[in-house]
Structure formats: structure tokens, C-alpha cells
Amino acid sequence: MKKRTFRIAIIAIALPVIGLAFLSMTSRRPDHLGVVDGKLAPPPSSPNCVQTQTDSPEHKMSPWEYSGTAAEAKANLITILEELPRTNIVESTETYLHAEAKSLLFRFVDDVEFLIDEQSQLIHFRSASRVGSSDLGVNRKRMEGLRDRFTSLQSKTADASSDANPQPE
């Protein structure tokens, strides 16, 4: 009886794990990503996305302010993204970045996009899971962490710039 219970327990654990792994392996890059009419794609109806250019309260986050040039802001974003484990930049233009971030266990992919608005000196973003409904807040936490890193890096860049160009007394 113990062997049978053990086998049932193994099967009960293995089937969902195999299913999740299969789901992860079969997800493909969405074709609706990118910038259309100056905006990133709207969030899906599921709660596994955050974005700055939406009116949906459950998906809404504030864009990031930056100082300096758009090129400097983009360079800082690239630096941060390159430091993240399991994250690859898959597209980069003058004012747009698209990265794919993979989860540790099942390798689920989240699409992370940035749009640099030079005129308002804001960085808009969208971070969304490719599969499933809930992400347990992962996308929101990721973007909050990236915002903190970006703000810190901007401060260091500004400090280094002011040290290199001291103001006359």
C-alpha cells in the first residue's frame, strides 16, 4: 500500500511539472510587441502585466524620469539589463529596447519593453508574461527593482559627470 501511495504522489507532482515545462518550451514571442503610434502594446486582460501607458489600475505603473540625453538613459538601461541573470536584449533601436527575462525554474519568458520619450524625458515600459494568467506580482516587482537600479545608476552617472566638470567658484 505504501508503494502505491508513493507512486501516486510522484505522479501527482510529476504531471504538473511536466505540463509547466512543456508550456514554457512551446511559448513563442508575441507578434504585437514594439511601438505603434508612439505607444507600447496595451496590457492583456490577465493580471500578469504592468505598463505605464494604460488607464487600467491593476496594470498601471508610473514611467521613470531621466536626466541627460536619451542615449545616456538607454545606455543605463542596457547596463542594468545586461547585469540581470537569464535576461537577453533581443531588439534595440534608438529609443526602444525589448528584452526577454526567463524564470529560474521553468524558464517562463517575460517580455520587458522600454520606450524612451525624449521630449518629456520619460521612460515608458511594459513587462508581461507570455503564458498563464497570474504572475504572482513578478512583473511589478521586477520593474520596481529595475527602477531603483536605474535611479541609482542615474545618480552615479550625474555625480561622475559633475566631478569631471566642476563648476567655477
C-alpha positions as CSV (number, residue, x, y, z in Angstrom):
1,M,0.0,0.0,0.0
2,K,2.9,2.4,0.8
3,K,4.4,1.8,-2.7
4,R,1.2,2.6,-4.4
5,T,0.7,5.8,-2.4
6,F,4.3,6.8,-3.1
7,R,3.7,6.3,-6.9
8,I,0.5,8.3,-6.9
9,A,2.3,11.1,-5.1
10,I,5.2,11.1,-7.6
11,I,2.7,11.1,-10.5
12,A,0.7,13.9,-8.8
13,I,3.8,16.0,-8.6
14,A,5.4,15.0,-12.0
15,L,2.4,15.7,-14.2
16,P,2.0,19.4,-13.4
17,V,5.8,19.9,-13.5
18,I,6.0,18.3,-16.9
19,G,3.0,20.3,-18.1
20,L,4.6,23.6,-16.9
21,A,7.8,22.7,-18.6
22,F,6.0,21.9,-21.8
23,L,4.1,25.1,-21.7
24,S,7.3,27.1,-21.2
25,M,9.0,25.4,-24.1
26,T,6.2,26.0,-26.5
27,S,5.7,29.7,-25.8
28,R,6.7,32.0,-28.7
29,R,7.5,35.7,-28.9
30,P,4.3,37.6,-29.4
31,D,4.0,39.5,-32.7
32,H,2.2,42.5,-31.2
33,L,5.2,43.9,-29.3
34,G,7.0,47.1,-30.2
35,V,5.9,50.7,-30.7
36,V,2.8,51.6,-32.6
37,D,1.8,55.3,-32.8
38,G,4.3,56.2,-30.0
39,K,2.9,53.6,-27.6
40,L,3.7,50.1,-26.4
41,A,1.1,47.4,-26.7
42,P,-1.8,47.6,-24.3
43,P,-1.9,45.1,-21.4
44,P,-3.8,41.9,-21.7
45,S,-6.9,41.3,-19.6
46,S,-4.9,38.9,-17.3
47,P,-3.1,40.5,-14.3
48,N,0.4,39.3,-15.4
49,C,1.5,42.5,-17.0
50,V,2.4,46.0,-15.9
51,Q,2.7,49.1,-18.1
52,T,3.0,52.8,-18.0
53,Q,0.8,53.8,-20.9
54,T,-2.5,52.3,-19.7
55,D,-5.5,53.5,-17.7
56,S,-6.1,50.1,-16.2
57,P,-5.4,50.4,-12.4
58,E,-4.3,46.8,-12.0
59,H,-1.7,47.1,-14.7
60,K,-0.6,50.8,-14.3
61,M,2.8,51.9,-13.1
62,S,4.4,55.3,-13.4
63,P,7.0,56.0,-16.1
64,W,10.6,56.8,-15.0
65,E,12.1,60.2,-15.3
66,Y,15.6,60.6,-16.5
67,S,18.1,63.4,-16.9
68,G,20.7,63.8,-19.5
69,T,20.2,62.5,-23.0
70,A,18.1,59.7,-24.3
71,A,21.3,57.9,-25.4
72,E,22.6,58.1,-21.8
73,A,19.3,56.8,-20.5
74,K,19.3,53.9,-23.0
75,A,23.0,53.1,-22.1
76,N,22.0,52.9,-18.4
77,L,19.1,50.6,-19.3
78,I,21.3,48.3,-21.3
79,T,23.8,48.2,-18.4
80,I,21.1,47.2,-16.0
81,L,19.6,44.6,-18.3
82,E,23.0,43.0,-19.1
83,E,23.5,42.5,-15.3
84,L,20.3,40.6,-14.9
85,P,20.5,36.8,-14.9
86,R,18.6,35.0,-17.6
87,T,17.8,38.2,-19.4
88,N,18.7,38.9,-23.0
89,I,18.2,42.0,-25.1
90,V,16.5,40.9,-28.3
91,E,15.8,44.2,-30.0
92,S,17.3,47.7,-29.7
93,T,16.6,50.9,-31.6
94,E,17.4,54.5,-30.8
95,T,14.5,54.8,-28.3
96,Y,13.2,51.3,-27.8
97,L,14.5,48.2,-26.1
98,H,13.0,44.7,-25.9
99,A,14.4,42.1,-23.5
100,E,13.4,38.6,-22.6
101,A,13.6,37.6,-19.0
102,K,13.4,33.8,-18.1
103,S,12.3,32.5,-14.8
104,L,14.8,30.3,-12.9
105,L,12.8,27.1,-12.5
106,F,10.5,26.6,-15.5
107,R,12.2,29.1,-17.9
108,F,8.9,31.0,-18.4
109,V,9.6,34.1,-20.6
110,D,8.5,37.6,-19.8
111,D,8.8,40.3,-22.4
112,V,10.2,43.6,-21.0
113,E,10.0,46.6,-23.2
114,F,11.2,50.2,-22.8
115,L,10.3,53.3,-24.8
116,I,12.4,56.4,-24.2
117,D,10.4,59.6,-24.7
118,E,13.0,62.3,-25.4
119,Q,10.5,65.2,-25.4
120,S,9.1,64.5,-21.9
121,Q,12.3,62.8,-20.6
122,L,10.3,59.8,-19.5
123,I,10.9,56.1,-19.9
124,H,7.8,54.1,-20.6
125,F,7.8,50.4,-20.1
126,R,5.7,47.2,-20.4
127,S,6.6,43.9,-18.7
128,A,4.3,40.9,-19.4
129,S,4.3,37.2,-19.0
130,R,3.9,35.2,-22.2
131,V,1.8,32.4,-20.7
132,G,-0.6,31.9,-17.9
133,S,-2.8,34.3,-16.0
134,S,-1.2,35.2,-12.7
135,D,2.5,36.0,-12.3
136,L,2.3,36.4,-8.5
137,G,3.4,40.0,-8.9
138,V,6.7,39.1,-10.6
139,N,6.5,41.7,-13.4
140,R,5.6,44.5,-10.9
141,K,8.4,43.6,-8.6
142,R,10.9,43.3,-11.5
143,M,10.0,46.8,-12.7
144,E,10.2,48.3,-9.2
145,G,13.7,46.8,-8.8
146,L,14.8,48.0,-12.2
147,R,13.5,51.5,-11.4
148,D,15.6,51.5,-8.2
149,R,18.7,50.3,-10.1
150,F,18.1,52.9,-12.9
151,T,17.7,55.7,-10.4
152,S,20.8,54.7,-8.6
153,L,22.8,54.4,-11.8
154,Q,21.5,57.8,-13.0
155,S,22.7,59.4,-9.7
156,K,26.1,57.8,-10.1
157,T,26.4,59.0,-13.7
158,A,25.3,62.5,-12.8
159,D,27.8,62.6,-9.9
160,A,30.6,61.4,-12.1
161,S,29.7,64.0,-14.7
162,S,29.7,66.8,-12.2
163,D,33.1,65.6,-10.8
164,A,34.5,65.7,-14.2
165,N,33.2,69.2,-14.9
166,P,33.5,71.2,-11.7
167,Q,31.6,74.4,-11.5
168,P,33.7,77.6,-11.2
169,E,33.6,79.3,-7.8
